[in-house]
């Protein structure tokens, strides 16, 4: 996989912070996932929601608890 492009993020607005969070997630998962357009936009939307104070529930934690 090619290296991710260098992105300089400036500012402390919610969109800028969400973009920085997206970049951290992409760096952490670049060996595990394909970062296609849909993944990037969906993940950025999740980042923006979280930065705005929303809690995102993916249901994975509940599924693991039920299996145990």
CORBEL-V156681 format. One record per backbone hydrogen bond with DSSP energy under -0.5 kcal/mol. NH is the residue of the N-H (numbers start at 1). CO is the residue of the C=O. E is the energy in kcal/mol with one decimal. If there is no record, write none. Layout:
# CORBEL-V156681
nh:co:e
NH:CO:E
NH:CO:E
This chain:
# CORBEL-V156681
nh:co:e
9:7:-0.6
10:8:-0.6
17:13:-2.5
18:14:-2.7
19:15:-2.1
20:16:-2.1
21:17:-2.4
22:18:-2.6
23:19:-2.3
24:20:-2.0
25:21:-2.4
26:22:-2.8
27:23:-2.5
28:24:-2.1
29:25:-1.7
30:26:-0.8
32:29:-1.4
33:29:-2.1
35:33:-0.6
36:34:-1.4
40:36:-2.6
41:37:-2.6
42:38:-2.5
43:39:-2.7
44:40:-2.6
45:41:-2.2
46:42:-2.1
47:43:-2.6
48:44:-2.9
49:45:-2.2
50:46:-2.5
51:47:-2.7
52:48:-1.6
53:50:-1.7
54:49:-2.6
56:54:-0.5
57:55:-0.5
58:56:-0.6
63:59:-2.1
64:60:-2.2
65:61:-2.0
66:62:-2.2
67:63:-1.7
68:64:-1.3
